Amino acid sequence: MGEYSRSCDRGLVLTLSFLQKIMLHNLRDPAVPYWHEKEYKKLVEKVGRSQNLTVLPVLGHGHCNFKSWQVLGAFYLLLGQTY
């Protein structure tokens, strides 16, 4: 993992230095477990960009199975964070 994780860390810094990111994730996602979000958040904190990431856990089942109001709410929050 050594070389790969170092290069990923540099790429993450570049990406997050320009972007706010909000991530919706179903707590009962069978394809991508919620603990992936926790690991991603740790990587973001490691590079000092935690202010650029908001993770919104959703009480739901399925992969990317969100209600339209959940997506619109996350988008509204994103707009509030960038303007």
N, C-alpha and C positions, 0 to 999 in steps of 0.2 A: 504493500500500500504506500510506502514511502514517497516515491517520486510522483505517483498519481495524485495522492492527497495534497501534496504541496502545490502541484500545478492547479488542482481544483480550487484550493484556497485562494490563489491569486486571481483566478477567473471569477470567483465569487465576489471578491473585493471590487473588481472592476464593474461587475454587473450591478451590485448593490449600491455602489457609490452614486449612481444616477437614478435609481428607481426605488419607489416605495412598493412593497409587495404585501398583498393580503392573500392568505391561503385559507380556503375553506376545506375542511376534511371531515368526512363522516366518521364518527367514532366506531362504527361497525362496518368498516369497509373491508370486504373479504379479499380484495385484490392488493391493496396497499394499506398495511396496518397503520394505525394512528401513531405508533411509536416512531415511524419515519419522520413525522413532523417534529417530534422532540429532538431527534438527532440533527435534523436540518437546522433547527433553532440554535442548537449548541454550536454548529459550524459558523453560523452568522454571528453569534456572540463572540466566538473566538477571534474573528477578524474585526471586531469592534463596530459592527453595523446593526446592532439589535434594534436601533431606532427606525430602521428601514423595513422591519418585518413585523407583521401582525398575523398571528395564527388564530383562526376562529374554528373551534371544534363545533361540529353540528351533530345533534342527536338524531341520527338516521342510519339507514342501512343501504349498502350498495356503493358502487364506485362512481363518484361524481353524480350522485343521485340527489340533487338539490332542488328545492322549491324555487320558483322564480323570485319570490320575495326575499329569500336568503341571498341569492346572487345580487339582486338589486340593492339590498342592504349593505353588502360587502362593497359594492361599487360606490355607493354613497359615502361610506366610510373612507374609501380610497381617495375620493375627490376632496373630502374634508382634510385629509392628511397632506395632500399635495398643494392645495391652494390656501 
